[in-house]
């Protein structure tokens, strides 16, 4: 099984597992009167729909640049991650507001249905096992792609956190219901709302972190730091100092690929075949650092540095 097949298999299995967990979450929520399980089920449902698009994108990003997409198809990957992050953020916002409304209902004297702990415990145990198993599968497939697939990295993180949250939700319900007869007994009737709020607070950093990373790719933020220094060194190794001088270098990340733009000043009259040979050499050297499929060089011939402040 090659890296593309491993990625597709992992995403496809995750898709159907999330569909099962979505139905299980809704069913368990209705049987136990626990909105926290409904949130978990909706979260899995979003993962199922996202996996459908992720499978298509996993195929699309392997396409070579063409006249329709001269800079490649890799940008679809961070766009997908950004959209998914926004959807998850919306779900968390709605869940949090619903939990606050339940607490308000309880404060004004309304009766809230009791939680059936048996269904909560069974659901939490089953979902934890499935999520941790999926996270391990996604991690293994991610390593087989050379740690390049943002799709698998996103699914792995999402599934692992989902497993932790399922485990935490079950544990939280059990702990809160042990408060009967204590000074914290008032939390028992609103245990569902309390657990939802805790889950929302725990989940919020995930979509925000994913959104921040995807936005950097979408807006074309330049790579900086050690990664840029390594790529610059590879470009210099590939250049013949008698033919070219490196004025500057820009590196953009686009999904799993890097667009490397060296700004070159010719040291003598330039022939097309010399330029093509140099560009191929730079691609080859950068590929040793980033993996061949992740490095794309688009060199520019110029006489002045493009970013004078550098």
C-alpha positions, 0 to 999 in steps of 0.5 A: 500500500503506497502513501496515497492509498494509506491516506485514502484507506485511513480517511475512508475508515474514519468516515464510516466510524464517525457516521456510526458515532454520530448515530450512537451519540444522538441515540445515547443522548435521547436515551439518557437525556444528556445534551453532552452526548448530543454534542459529541454525536454532532461533533462526530457527524461533522467529522463524517461530512468532513471526511467525505470532502477530505477524501476528495481533496486527498485525491485533488492535491496530488494533481500537478499544476496545470493551466487552470491552477498554475500554482497547484491544487494544494491550496484546497487542503488549508481551505478545507481545514479553515472551513471545518474549523469555522463549522466546529466553532459554530457548533461549540458556540450553539452548544455553549449557549444551550448549556447556559440557557439550561442553567438559567432554566434551573435557576428560575425553578424549571424542572430538568429531566434526570440523567440516565447514567447507564447509557452515559457510561456505555456510550463513553466507553465505546466511543473512547475505544473507537476514537483512540483506535482511529487516532492511532490509525490516522497517525500511522497513515500520516507517518507513511505520507512523510508527515506531509498530510494536513488532512490526516494530521487534522483528523488524527488530532480531532479524533484523539480529542474526541476520544478524550472528551468522550472519556471526560464526559462519562467521568464527569457525569459519574463524579457529579452524581457522587455529589448527592448529599454534599454541599455541591449537591446543587450541581447534580440537576444541571450536571448535563449543562456543566459537562457541556460547558466544560467540553466546549471550553476544552474543545475551543482551542482546537478549531482556533489552532487549526484556523490560525494555521490554515489562514497562514497558508491561504493568505500566503504567509511566508515561511520563516525561521529554521525551515527558511534557512534550511531551504535557502542552504539547499538553493545555494548548493544547487546554484552555480556561482558563475551563473547565478547570484541569489538575491533573495528567497521567498517560501510559501506553504500551500497545504502539504507543499512548499512553493519556493521562489528564488530571486536570481541575478544572472552573472552572464548571458542566460540561455533557457536550458541553463535556467531549466537545469538550475531550476531542476537542481534547486527542486532536487536539493529542496526535495532532499529536505522537504521530500520530492513531492513537497518542493516546487521551485518557481524561480524569478530572474531579476536585477534587484532584490524584491524586498529591499528592507531585507 
